[in-house]
Amino acid sequence: MSLTNKLKRLNLIITKIESSKYPSLQAIADYLNKYDYDIVHRTLQRDIEELRTEFNIVLEYDKKQKGYFIEKDNTTDTVI
């Protein structure tokens, strides 16, 4: 897969997580499938890990809600 396609897929993952309340791995995979990205769960897990490590996105899984969310950085919201 080309780098452009991978970056588009990563962007779609972020979009789904930001626009939904705690989407599950399956919900994210279904969303990607709408855009012709038919991937297995293990590949999606690797993509999520790459977003954490390579792009420093604080992407977490909430066990209580059984889904993913992106932690917003509160330090940028404060006025100095």
PDB file with SEQRES, HELIX, SHEET and CRYST1 records, atoms N, CA, C and O in Angstrom:
SEQRES   1 A   80  MET SER LEU THR ASN LYS LEU LYS ARG LEU ASN LEU ILE          
SEQRES   2 A   80  ILE THR LYS ILE GLU SER SER LYS TYR PRO SER LEU GLN          
SEQRES   3 A   80  ALA ILE ALA ASP TYR LEU ASN LYS TYR ASP TYR ASP ILE          
SEQRES   4 A   80  VAL HIS ARG THR LEU GLN ARG ASP ILE GLU GLU LEU ARG          
SEQRES   5 A   80  THR GLU PHE ASN ILE VAL LEU GLU TYR ASP LYS LYS GLN          
SEQRES   6 A   80  LYS GLY TYR PHE ILE GLU LYS ASP ASN THR THR ASP THR          
SEQRES   7 A   80  VAL ILE                                                      
HELIX    1 AA1 LEU A    3  SER A   19  1                                  17    
HELIX    2 AA2 LEU A   25  LYS A   34  1                                  10    
HELIX    3 AA3 HIS A   41  THR A   53  1                                  13    
HELIX    4 AA4 ASN A   74  ASP A   77  5                                   4    
SHEET    1 AA1 2 LEU A  59  ASP A  62  0                                        
SHEET    2 AA1 2 GLY A  67  ILE A  70 -1                                        
CRYST1    1.000    1.000    1.000  90.00  90.00  90.00 P 1           1          
ATOM      1  N   MET A   1       0.843  -1.172   0.000  1.00  0.00           N  
ATOM      2  CA  MET A   1       0.000   0.000   0.000  1.00  0.00           C  
ATOM      3  C   MET A   1       0.889   1.236   0.000  1.00  0.00           C  
ATOM      4  O   MET A   1       1.919   1.279   0.672  1.00  0.00           O  
ATOM      5  N   SER A   2       0.476   2.227  -0.755  1.00  0.00           N  
ATOM      6  CA  SER A   2       1.276   3.437  -0.855  1.00  0.00           C  
ATOM      7  C   SER A   2       1.181   4.250   0.429  1.00  0.00           C  
ATOM      8  O   SER A   2       0.252   4.091   1.220  1.00  0.00           O  
ATOM      9  N   LEU A   3       2.150   5.109   0.612  1.00  0.00           N  
ATOM     10  CA  LEU A   3       2.185   5.971   1.788  1.00  0.00           C  
ATOM     11  C   LEU A   3       0.969   6.890   1.816  1.00  0.00           C  
ATOM     12  O   LEU A   3       0.414   7.146   2.884  1.00  0.00           O  
ATOM     13  N   THR A   4       0.551   7.387   0.660  1.00  0.00           N  
ATOM     14  CA  THR A   4      -0.612   8.269   0.587  1.00  0.00           C  
ATOM     15  C   THR A   4      -1.864   7.550   1.073  1.00  0.00           C  
ATOM     16  O   THR A   4      -2.647   8.116   1.835  1.00  0.00           O  
ATOM     17  N   ASN A   5      -2.056   6.321   0.643  1.00  0.00           N  
ATOM     18  CA  ASN A   5      -3.216   5.545   1.090  1.00  0.00           C  
ATOM     19  C   ASN A   5      -3.169   5.277   2.586  1.00  0.00           C  
ATOM     20  O   ASN A   5      -4.197   5.329   3.262  1.00  0.00           O  
ATOM     21  N   LYS A   6      -1.998   4.997   3.097  1.00  0.00           N  
ATOM     22  CA  LYS A   6      -1.862   4.736   4.528  1.00  0.00           C  
ATOM     23  C   LYS A   6      -2.183   5.983   5.339  1.00  0.00           C  
ATOM     24  O   LYS A   6      -2.866   5.904   6.360  1.00  0.00           O  
ATOM     25  N   LEU A   7      -1.689   7.137   4.886  1.00  0.00           N  
ATOM     26  CA  LEU A   7      -1.967   8.390   5.596  1.00  0.00           C  
ATOM     27  C   LEU A   7      -3.459   8.724   5.547  1.00  0.00           C  
ATOM     28  O   LEU A   7      -4.012   9.222   6.528  1.00  0.00           O  
ATOM     29  N   LYS A   8      -4.103   8.459   4.433  1.00  0.00           N  
ATOM     30  CA  LYS A   8      -5.551   8.670   4.333  1.00  0.00           C  
ATOM     31  C   LYS A   8      -6.289   7.762   5.308  1.00  0.00           C  
ATOM     32  O   LYS A   8      -7.246   8.184   5.958  1.00  0.00           O  
ATOM     33  N   ARG A   9      -5.840   6.511   5.406  1.00  0.00           N  
ATOM     34  CA  ARG A   9      -6.459   5.562   6.329  1.00  0.00           C  
ATOM     35  C   ARG A   9      -6.280   6.010   7.773  1.00  0.00           C  
ATOM     36  O   ARG A   9      -7.219   5.936   8.565  1.00  0.00           O  
ATOM     37  N   LEU A  10      -5.087   6.473   8.119  1.00  0.00           N  
ATOM     38  CA  LEU A  10      -4.839   6.959   9.475  1.00  0.00           C  
ATOM     39  C   LEU A  10      -5.710   8.178   9.778  1.00  0.00           C  
ATOM     40  O   LEU A  10      -6.227   8.320  10.886  1.00  0.00           O  
ATOM     41  N   ASN A  11      -5.865   9.047   8.793  1.00  0.00           N  
ATOM     42  CA  ASN A  11      -6.718  10.221   8.967  1.00  0.00           C  
ATOM     43  C   ASN A  11      -8.176   9.811   9.178  1.00  0.00           C  
ATOM     44  O   ASN A  11      -8.874  10.415   9.992  1.00  0.00           O  
ATOM     45  N   LEU A  12      -8.636   8.805   8.463  1.00  0.00           N  
ATOM     46  CA  LEU A  12     -10.003   8.318   8.647  1.00  0.00           C  
ATOM     47  C   LEU A  12     -10.206   7.736  10.042  1.00  0.00           C  
ATOM     48  O   LEU A  12     -11.275   7.896  10.631  1.00  0.00           O  
ATOM     49  N   ILE A  13      -9.201   7.070  10.565  1.00  0.00           N  
ATOM     50  CA  ILE A  13      -9.284   6.520  11.922  1.00  0.00           C  
ATOM     51  C   ILE A  13      -9.452   7.652  12.927  1.00  0.00           C  
ATOM     52  O   ILE A  13     -10.300   7.579  13.816  1.00  0.00           O  
ATOM     53  N   ILE A  14      -8.648   8.688  12.785  1.00  0.00           N  
ATOM     54  CA  ILE A  14      -8.749   9.841  13.688  1.00  0.00           C  
ATOM     55  C   ILE A  14     -10.123  10.493  13.558  1.00  0.00           C  
ATOM     56  O   ILE A  14     -10.747  10.828  14.565  1.00  0.00           O  
ATOM     57  N   THR A  15     -10.593  10.674  12.339  1.00  0.00           N  
ATOM     58  CA  THR A  15     -11.897  11.293  12.101  1.00  0.00           C  
ATOM     59  C   THR A  15     -13.013  10.504  12.778  1.00  0.00           C  
ATOM     60  O   THR A  15     -13.889  11.087  13.417  1.00  0.00           O  
ATOM     61  N   LYS A  16     -12.984   9.183  12.641  1.00  0.00           N  
ATOM     62  CA  LYS A  16     -14.013   8.337  13.246  1.00  0.00           C  
ATOM     63  C   LYS A  16     -13.984   8.442  14.762  1.00  0.00           C  
ATOM     64  O   LYS A  16     -15.035   8.552  15.393  1.00  0.00           O  
ATOM     65  N   ILE A  17     -12.811   8.410  15.350  1.00  0.00           N  
ATOM     66  CA  ILE A  17     -12.710   8.461  16.810  1.00  0.00           C  
ATOM     67  C   ILE A  17     -13.144   9.818  17.333  1.00  0.00           C  
ATOM     68  O   ILE A  17     -13.814   9.895  18.363  1.00  0.00           O  
ATOM     69  N   GLU A  18     -12.774  10.892  16.642  1.00  0.00           N  
ATOM     70  CA  GLU A  18     -13.164  12.232  17.089  1.00  0.00           C  
ATOM     71  C   GLU A  18     -14.654  12.499  16.900  1.00  0.00           C  
ATOM     72  O   GLU A  18     -15.247  13.253  17.672  1.00  0.00           O  
ATOM     73  N   SER A  19     -15.259  11.898  15.897  1.00  0.00           N  
ATOM     74  CA  SER A  19     -16.660  12.194  15.601  1.00  0.00           C  
ATOM     75  C   SER A  19     -17.647  11.252  16.283  1.00  0.00           C  
ATOM     76  O   SER A  19     -18.858  11.462  16.206  1.00  0.00           O  
ATOM     77  N   SER A  20     -17.147  10.228  16.943  1.00  0.00           N  
ATOM     78  CA  SER A  20     -18.016   9.251  17.612  1.00  0.00           C  
ATOM     79  C   SER A  20     -17.682   9.202  19.090  1.00  0.00           C  
ATOM     80  O   SER A  20     -16.596   9.597  19.516  1.00  0.00           O  
ATOM     81  N   LYS A  21     -18.631   8.714  19.856  1.00  0.00           N  
ATOM     82  CA  LYS A  21     -18.376   8.514  21.279  1.00  0.00           C  
ATOM     83  C   LYS A  21     -17.893   7.088  21.488  1.00  0.00           C  
ATOM     84  O   LYS A  21     -18.670   6.137  21.405  1.00  0.00           O  
ATOM     85  N   TYR A  22     -16.624   6.954  21.756  1.00  0.00           N  
ATOM     86  CA  TYR A  22     -16.006   5.674  22.078  1.00  0.00           C  
ATOM     87  C   TYR A  22     -16.304   4.574  21.044  1.00  0.00           C  
ATOM     88  O   TYR A  22     -16.899   3.553  21.391  1.00  0.00           O  
ATOM     89  N   PRO A  23     -15.903   4.769  19.797  1.00  0.00           N  
ATOM     90  CA  PRO A  23     -16.147   3.711  18.809  1.00  0.00           C  
ATOM     91  C   PRO A  23     -15.304   2.473  19.101  1.00  0.00           C  
ATOM     92  O   PRO A  23     -14.152   2.577  19.522  1.00  0.00           O  
ATOM     93  N   SER A  24     -15.883   1.324  18.875  1.00  0.00           N  
ATOM     94  CA  SER A  24     -15.164   0.064  19.061  1.00  0.00           C  
ATOM     95  C   SER A  24     -14.258  -0.181  17.861  1.00  0.00           C  
ATOM     96  O   SER A  24     -14.336   0.523  16.854  1.00  0.00           O  
ATOM     97  N   LEU A  25     -13.411  -1.173  17.981  1.00  0.00           N  
ATOM     98  CA  LEU A  25     -12.532  -1.556  16.883  1.00  0.00           C  
ATOM     99  C   LEU A  25     -13.364  -1.945  15.653  1.00  0.00           C  
ATOM    100  O   LEU A  25     -13.016  -1.611  14.521  1.00  0.00           O  
ATOM    101  N   GLN A  26     -14.467  -2.655  15.900  1.00  0.00           N  
ATOM    102  CA  GLN A  26     -15.335  -3.069  14.799  1.00  0.00           C  
ATOM    103  C   GLN A  26     -16.005  -1.867  14.134  1.00  0.00           C  
ATOM    104  O   GLN A  26     -16.137  -1.835  12.910  1.00  0.00           O  
ATOM    105  N   ALA A  27     -16.430  -0.879  14.927  1.00  0.00           N  
ATOM    106  CA  ALA A  27     -17.058   0.323  14.366  1.00  0.00           C  
ATOM    107  C   ALA A  27     -16.067   1.104  13.503  1.00  0.00           C  
ATOM    108  O   ALA A  27     -16.434   1.642  12.459  1.00  0.00           O  
ATOM    109  N   ILE A  28     -14.823   1.161  13.942  1.00  0.00           N  
ATOM    110  CA  ILE A  28     -13.787   1.846  13.160  1.00  0.00           C  
ATOM    111  C   ILE A  28     -13.532   1.073  11.868  1.00  0.00           C  
ATOM    112  O   ILE A  28     -13.411   1.674  10.801  1.00  0.00           O  
ATOM    113  N   ALA A  29     -13.450  -0.238  11.954  1.00  0.00           N  
ATOM    114  CA  ALA A  29     -13.232  -1.070  10.765  1.00  0.00           C  
ATOM    115  C   ALA A  29     -14.390  -0.922   9.780  1.00  0.00           C  
ATOM    116  O   ALA A  29     -14.167  -0.853   8.572  1.00  0.00           O  
ATOM    117  N   ASP A  30     -15.617  -0.875  10.284  1.00  0.00           N  
ATOM    118  CA  ASP A  30     -16.786  -0.686   9.417  1.00  0.00           C  
ATOM    119  C   ASP A  30     -16.734   0.669   8.723  1.00  0.00           C  
ATOM    120  O   ASP A  30     -17.078   0.785   7.546  1.00  0.00           O  
ATOM    121  N   TYR A  31     -16.305   1.690   9.454  1.00  0.00           N  
ATOM    122  CA  TYR A  31     -16.166   3.037   8.889  1.00  0.00           C  
ATOM    123  C   TYR A  31     -15.123   3.041   7.772  1.00  0.00           C  
ATOM    124  O   TYR A  31     -15.349   3.623   6.711  1.00  0.00           O  
ATOM    125  N   LEU A  32     -13.999   2.401   8.009  1.00  0.00           N  
ATOM    126  CA  LEU A  32     -12.955   2.328   6.986  1.00  0.00           C  
ATOM    127  C   LEU A  32     -13.434   1.551   5.760  1.00  0.00           C  
ATOM    128  O   LEU A  32     -13.067   1.874   4.630  1.00  0.00           O  
ATOM    129  N   ASN A  33     -14.246   0.538   5.990  1.00  0.00           N  
ATOM    130  CA  ASN A  33     -14.761  -0.273   4.897  1.00  0.00           C  
ATOM    131  C   ASN A  33     -15.634   0.554   3.946  1.00  0.00           C  
ATOM    132  O   ASN A  33     -15.685   0.267   2.750  1.00  0.00           O  
ATOM    133  N   LYS A  34     -16.315   1.572   4.467  1.00  0.00           N  
ATOM    134  CA  LYS A  34     -17.122   2.462   3.636  1.00  0.00           C  
ATOM    135  C   LYS A  34     -16.264   3.226   2.632  1.00  0.00           C  
ATOM    136  O   LYS A  34     -16.745   3.654   1.582  1.00  0.00           O  
ATOM    137  N   TYR A  35     -14.995   3.390   2.968  1.00  0.00           N  
ATOM    138  CA  TYR A  35     -14.048   4.094   2.103  1.00  0.00           C  
ATOM    139  C   TYR A  35     -13.122   3.121   1.374  1.00  0.00           C  
ATOM    140  O   TYR A  35     -12.039   3.499   0.929  1.00  0.00           O  
ATOM    141  N   ASP A  36     -13.552   1.879   1.258  1.00  0.00           N  
ATOM    142  CA  ASP A  36     -12.823   0.824   0.547  1.00  0.00           C  
ATOM    143  C   ASP A  36     -11.492   0.448   1.195  1.00  0.00           C  
ATOM    144  O   ASP A  36     -10.557   0.041   0.507  1.00  0.00           O  
ATOM    145  N   TYR A  37     -11.410   0.584   2.497  1.00  0.00           N  
ATOM    146  CA  TYR A  37     -10.250   0.097   3.253  1.00  0.00           C  
ATOM    147  C   TYR A  37     -10.709  -1.118   4.035  1.00  0.00           C  
ATOM    148  O   TYR A  37     -11.134  -1.002   5.184  1.00  0.00           O  
ATOM    149  N   ASP A  38     -10.624  -2.266   3.420  1.00  0.00           N  
ATOM    150  CA  ASP A  38     -11.033  -3.515   4.053  1.00  0.00           C  
ATOM    151  C   ASP A  38      -9.812  -4.126   4.732  1.00  0.00           C  
ATOM    152  O   ASP A  38      -9.013  -4.811   4.095  1.00  0.00           O  
ATOM    153  N   ILE A  39      -9.677  -3.870   6.039  1.00  0.00           N  
ATOM    154  CA  ILE A  39      -8.506  -4.347   6.773  1.00  0.00           C  
ATOM    155  C   ILE A  39      -8.949  -5.227   7.931  1.00  0.00           C  
ATOM    156  O   ILE A  39     -10.083  -5.134   8.403  1.00  0.00           O  
ATOM    157  N   VAL A  40      -8.052  -6.069   8.374  1.00  0.00           N  
ATOM    158  CA  VAL A  40      -8.318  -6.940   9.517  1.00  0.00           C  
ATOM    159  C   VAL A  40      -8.047  -6.173  10.806  1.00  0.00           C  
ATOM    160  O   VAL A  40      -7.374  -5.142  10.801  1.00  0.00           O  
ATOM    161  N   HIS A  41      -8.577  -6.687  11.899  1.00  0.00           N  
ATOM    162  CA  HIS A  41      -8.448  -5.997  13.183  1.00  0.00           C  
ATOM    163  C   HIS A  41      -6.991  -5.816  13.609  1.00  0.00           C  
ATOM    164  O   HIS A  41      -6.640  -4.800  14.209  1.00  0.00           O  
ATOM    165  N   ARG A  42      -6.163  -6.778  13.306  1.00  0.00           N  
ATOM    166  CA  ARG A  42      -4.752  -6.669  13.713  1.00  0.00           C  
ATOM    167  C   ARG A  42      -4.074  -5.497  13.005  1.00  0.00           C  
ATOM    168  O   ARG A  42      -3.274  -4.791  13.619  1.00  0.00           O  
ATOM    169  N   THR A  43      -4.374  -5.281  11.747  1.00  0.00           N  
ATOM    170  CA  THR A  43      -3.813  -4.143  11.017  1.00  0.00           C  
ATOM    171  C   THR A  43      -4.324  -2.838  11.619  1.00  0.00           C  
ATOM    172  O   THR A  43      -3.570  -1.874  11.745  1.00  0.00           O  
ATOM    173  N   LEU A  44      -5.589  -2.806  11.986  1.00  0.00           N  
ATOM    174  CA  LEU A  44      -6.155  -1.617  12.620  1.00  0.00           C  
ATOM    175  C   LEU A  44      -5.485  -1.348  13.959  1.00  0.00           C  
ATOM    176  O   LEU A  44      -5.216  -0.194  14.291  1.00  0.00           O  
ATOM    177  N   GLN A  45      -5.215  -2.381  14.722  1.00  0.00           N  
ATOM    178  CA  GLN A  45      -4.507  -2.217  15.992  1.00  0.00           C  
ATOM    179  C   GLN A  45      -3.103  -1.662  15.764  1.00  0.00           C  
ATOM    180  O   GLN A  45      -2.635  -0.822  16.532  1.00  0.00           O  
ATOM    181  N   ARG A  46      -2.434  -2.127  14.716  1.00  0.00           N  
ATOM    182  CA  ARG A  46      -1.103  -1.599  14.387  1.00  0.00           C  
ATOM    183  C   ARG A  46      -1.185  -0.127  13.991  1.00  0.00           C  
ATOM    184  O   ARG A  46      -0.326   0.670  14.368  1.00  0.00           O  
ATOM    185  N   ASP A  47      -2.214   0.228  13.232  1.00  0.00           N  
ATOM    186  CA  ASP A  47      -2.397   1.631  12.846  1.00  0.00           C  
ATOM    187  C   ASP A  47      -2.608   2.512  14.072  1.00  0.00           C  
ATOM    188  O   ASP A  47      -2.042   3.602  14.158  1.00  0.00           O  
ATOM    189  N   ILE A  48      -3.410   2.052  15.010  1.00  0.00           N  
ATOM    190  CA  ILE A  48      -3.662   2.805  16.238  1.00  0.00           C  
ATOM    191  C   ILE A  48      -2.362   2.968  17.020  1.00  0.00           C  
ATOM    192  O   ILE A  48      -2.082   4.048  17.541  1.00  0.00           O  
ATOM    193  N   GLU A  49      -1.581   1.921  17.102  1.00  0.00           N  
ATOM    194  CA  GLU A  49      -0.289   1.999  17.804  1.00  0.00           C  
ATOM    195  C   GLU A  49       0.648   2.969  17.089  1.00  0.00           C  
ATOM    196  O   GLU A  49       1.387   3.709  17.738  1.00  0.00           O  
ATOM    197  N   GLU A  50       0.620   2.969  15.767  1.00  0.00           N  
ATOM    198  CA  GLU A  50       1.464   3.892  15.010  1.00  0.00           C  
ATOM    199  C   GLU A  50       1.042   5.336  15.244  1.00  0.00           C  
ATOM    200  O   GLU A  50       1.897   6.217  15.330  1.00  0.00           O  
ATOM    201  N   LEU A  51      -0.250   5.597  15.348  1.00  0.00           N  
ATOM    202  CA  LEU A  51      -0.717   6.946  15.653  1.00  0.00           C  
ATOM    203  C   LEU A  51      -0.190   7.403  17.007  1.00  0.00           C  
ATOM    204  O   LEU A  51       0.137   8.575  17.192  1.00  0.00           O  
ATOM    205  N   ARG A  52      -0.110   6.473  17.945  1.00  0.00           N  
ATOM    206  CA  ARG A  52       0.413   6.798  19.279  1.00  0.00           C  
ATOM    207  C   ARG A  52       1.910   7.089  19.236  1.00  0.00           C  
ATOM    208  O   ARG A  52       2.369   8.094  19.779  1.00  0.00           O  
ATOM    209  N   THR A  53       2.660   6.215  18.597  1.00  0.00           N  
ATOM    210  CA  THR A  53       4.118   6.308  18.670  1.00  0.00           C  
ATOM    211  C   THR A  53       4.717   7.284  17.660  1.00  0.00           C  
ATOM    212  O   THR A  53       5.587   8.082  18.011  1.00  0.00           O  
ATOM    213  N   GLU A  54       4.267   7.227  16.428  1.00  0.00           N  
ATOM    214  CA  GLU A  54       4.874   8.046  15.378  1.00  0.00           C  
ATOM    215  C   GLU A  54       4.321   9.465  15.317  1.00  0.00           C  
ATOM    216  O   GLU A  54       5.033  10.400  14.953  1.00  0.00           O  
ATOM    217  N   PHE A  55       3.042   9.622  15.677  1.00  0.00           N  
ATOM    218  CA  PHE A  55       2.404  10.927  15.561  1.00  0.00           C  
ATOM    219  C   PHE A  55       2.078  11.553  16.912  1.00  0.00           C  
ATOM    220  O   PHE A  55       1.502  12.639  16.972  1.00  0.00           O  
ATOM    221  N   ASN A  56       2.444  10.869  17.999  1.00  0.00           N  
ATOM    222  CA  ASN A  56       2.245  11.361  19.366  1.00  0.00           C  
ATOM    223  C   ASN A  56       0.804  11.761  19.657  1.00  0.00           C  
ATOM    224  O   ASN A  56       0.558  12.754  20.341  1.00  0.00           O  
ATOM    225  N   ILE A  57      -0.137  10.997  19.145  1.00  0.00           N  
ATOM    226  CA  ILE A  57      -1.548  11.237  19.423  1.00  0.00           C  
ATOM    227  C   ILE A  57      -1.927  10.388  20.632  1.00  0.00           C  
ATOM    228  O   ILE A  57      -1.703   9.178  20.645  1.00  0.00           O  
ATOM    229  N   VAL A  58      -2.500  11.027  21.645  1.00  0.00           N  
ATOM    230  CA  VAL A  58      -2.879  10.313  22.856  1.00  0.00           C  
ATOM    231  C   VAL A  58      -4.222   9.637  22.597  1.00  0.00           C  
ATOM    232  O   VAL A  58      -5.288  10.189  22.869  1.00  0.00           O  
ATOM    233  N   LEU A  59      -4.130   8.443  22.070  1.00  0.00           N  
ATOM    234  CA  LEU A  59      -5.293   7.660  21.677  1.00  0.00           C  
ATOM    235  C   LEU A  59      -5.418   6.512  22.665  1.00  0.00           C  
ATOM    236  O   LEU A  59      -4.521   5.675  22.770  1.00  0.00           O  
ATOM    237  N   GLU A  60      -6.526   6.472  23.386  1.00  0.00           N  
ATOM    238  CA  GLU A  60      -6.683   5.494  24.469  1.00  0.00           C  
ATOM    239  C   GLU A  60      -7.927   4.643  24.277  1.00  0.00           C  
ATOM    240  O   GLU A  60      -8.844   5.005  23.539  1.00  0.00           O  
ATOM    241  N   TYR A  61      -7.936   3.511  24.954  1.00  0.00           N  
ATOM    242  CA  TYR A  61      -9.103   2.633  24.980  1.00  0.00           C  
ATOM    243  C   TYR A  61      -9.728   2.721  26.364  1.00  0.00           C  
ATOM    244  O   TYR A  61      -9.041   2.541  27.369  1.00  0.00           O  
ATOM    245  N   ASP A  62     -11.030   2.996  26.424  1.00  0.00           N  
ATOM    246  CA  ASP A  62     -11.751   3.064  27.684  1.00  0.00           C  
ATOM    247  C   ASP A  62     -12.476   1.735  27.898  1.00  0.00           C  
ATOM    248  O   ASP A  62     -13.404   1.398  27.162  1.00  0.00           O  
ATOM    249  N   LYS A  63     -12.044   0.989  28.908  1.00  0.00           N  
ATOM    250  CA  LYS A  63     -12.633  -0.329  29.165  1.00  0.00           C  
ATOM    251  C   LYS A  63     -14.101  -0.224  29.570  1.00  0.00           C  
ATOM    252  O   LYS A  63     -14.913  -1.077  29.212  1.00  0.00           O  
ATOM    253  N   LYS A  64     -14.432   0.818  30.312  1.00  0.00           N  
ATOM    254  CA  LYS A  64     -15.809   0.991  30.766  1.00  0.00           C  
ATOM    255  C   LYS A  64     -16.744   1.261  29.584  1.00  0.00           C  
ATOM    256  O   LYS A  64     -17.835   0.695  29.508  1.00  0.00           O  
ATOM    257  N   GLN A  65     -16.313   2.124  28.668  1.00  0.00           N  
ATOM    258  CA  GLN A  65     -17.124   2.477  27.500  1.00  0.00           C  
ATOM    259  C   GLN A  65     -16.931   1.487  26.341  1.00  0.00           C  
ATOM    260  O   GLN A  65     -17.700   1.485  25.380  1.00  0.00           O  
ATOM    261  N   LYS A  66     -15.903   0.659  26.446  1.00  0.00           N  
ATOM    262  CA  LYS A  66     -15.556  -0.334  25.427  1.00  0.00           C  
ATOM    263  C   LYS A  66     -15.312   0.309  24.064  1.00  0.00           C  
ATOM    264  O   LYS A  66     -15.817  -0.147  23.038  1.00  0.00           O  
ATOM    265  N   GLY A  67     -14.528   1.376  24.086  1.00  0.00           N  
ATOM    266  CA  GLY A  67     -14.221   2.049  22.838  1.00  0.00           C  
ATOM    267  C   GLY A  67     -13.028   2.986  22.973  1.00  0.00           C  
ATOM    268  O   GLY A  67     -12.474   3.165  24.058  1.00  0.00           O  
ATOM    269  N   TYR A  68     -12.648   3.576  21.850  1.00  0.00           N  
ATOM    270  CA  TYR A  68     -11.469   4.436  21.780  1.00  0.00           C  
ATOM    271  C   TYR A  68     -11.847   5.904  21.867  1.00  0.00           C  
ATOM    272  O   TYR A  68     -12.947   6.303  21.485  1.00  0.00           O  
ATOM    273  N   PHE A  69     -10.910   6.707  22.378  1.00  0.00           N  
ATOM    274  CA  PHE A  69     -11.074   8.146  22.415  1.00  0.00           C  
ATOM    275  C   PHE A  69      -9.701   8.796  22.298  1.00  0.00           C  
ATOM    276  O   PHE A  69      -8.675   8.161  22.542  1.00  0.00           O  
ATOM    277  N   ILE A  70      -9.698  10.067  21.922  1.00  0.00           N  
ATOM    278  CA  ILE A  70      -8.454  10.824  21.822  1.00  0.00           C  
ATOM    279  C   ILE A  70      -8.434  11.817  22.957  1.00  0.00           C  
ATOM    280  O   ILE A  70      -9.323  12.660  23.081  1.00  0.00           O  
ATOM    281  N   GLU A  71      -7.418  11.712  23.782  1.00  0.00           N  
ATOM    282  CA  GLU A  71      -7.258  12.600  24.926  1.00  0.00           C  
ATOM    283  C   GLU A  71      -6.841  13.972  24.427  1.00  0.00           C  
ATOM    284  O   GLU A  71      -5.845  14.113  23.718  1.00  0.00           O  
ATOM    285  N   LYS A  72      -7.605  14.967  24.799  1.00  0.00           N  
ATOM    286  CA  LYS A  72      -7.281  16.335  24.405  1.00  0.00           C  
ATOM    287  C   LYS A  72      -6.294  16.918  25.409  1.00  0.00           C  
ATOM    288  O   LYS A  72      -6.399  16.674  26.611  1.00  0.00           O  
ATOM    289  N   ASP A  73      -5.343  17.686  24.909  1.00  0.00           N  
ATOM    290  CA  ASP A  73      -4.334  18.323  25.750  1.00  0.00           C  
ATOM    291  C   ASP A  73      -4.911  19.603  26.339  1.00  0.00           C  
ATOM    292  O   ASP A  73      -5.183  20.557  25.610  1.00  0.00           O  
ATOM    293  N   ASN A  74      -5.101  19.625  27.660  1.00  0.00           N  
ATOM    294  CA  ASN A  74      -5.693  20.778  28.317  1.00  0.00           C  
ATOM    295  C   ASN A  74      -4.738  21.959  28.442  1.00  0.00           C  
ATOM    296  O   ASN A  74      -5.183  23.082  28.680  1.00  0.00           O  
ATOM    297  N   THR A  75      -3.457  21.736  28.290  1.00  0.00           N  
ATOM    298  CA  THR A  75      -2.513  22.824  28.473  1.00  0.00           C  
ATOM    299  C   THR A  75      -2.609  23.865  27.364  1.00  0.00           C  
ATOM    300  O   THR A  75      -2.278  25.028  27.595  1.00  0.00           O  
ATOM    301  N   THR A  76      -3.040  23.493  26.192  1.00  0.00           N  
ATOM    302  CA  THR A  76      -3.160  24.452  25.098  1.00  0.00           C  
ATOM    303  C   THR A  76      -4.433  25.273  25.201  1.00  0.00           C  
ATOM    304  O   THR A  76      -4.570  26.275  24.499  1.00  0.00           O  
ATOM    305  N   ASP A  77      -5.365  24.878  26.053  1.00  0.00           N  
ATOM    306  CA  ASP A  77      -6.622  25.598  26.198  1.00  0.00           C  
ATOM    307  C   ASP A  77      -6.547  26.727  27.213  1.00  0.00           C  
ATOM    308  O   ASP A  77      -7.478  27.526  27.312  1.00  0.00           O  
ATOM    309  N   THR A  78      -5.469  26.806  27.960  1.00  0.00           N  
ATOM    310  CA  THR A  78      -5.382  27.830  29.002  1.00  0.00           C  
ATOM    311  C   THR A  78      -4.847  29.142  28.436  1.00  0.00           C  
ATOM    312  O   THR A  78      -4.061  29.169  27.488  1.00  0.00           O  
ATOM    313  N   VAL A  79      -5.299  30.211  29.048  1.00  0.00           N  
ATOM    314  CA  VAL A  79      -4.852  31.550  28.625  1.00  0.00           C  
ATOM    315  C   VAL A  79      -3.749  31.998  29.548  1.00  0.00           C  
ATOM    316  O   VAL A  79      -3.869  31.895  30.769  1.00  0.00           O  
ATOM    317  N   ILE A  80      -2.677  32.495  28.970  1.00  0.00           N  
ATOM    318  CA  ILE A  80      -1.526  32.935  29.782  1.00  0.00           C  
ATOM    319  C   ILE A  80      -1.611  34.420  29.995  1.00  0.00           C  
ATOM    320  O   ILE A  80      -0.746  35.000  30.650  1.00  0.00           O  
TER     321      ILE A  80                                                      
END                                                                             
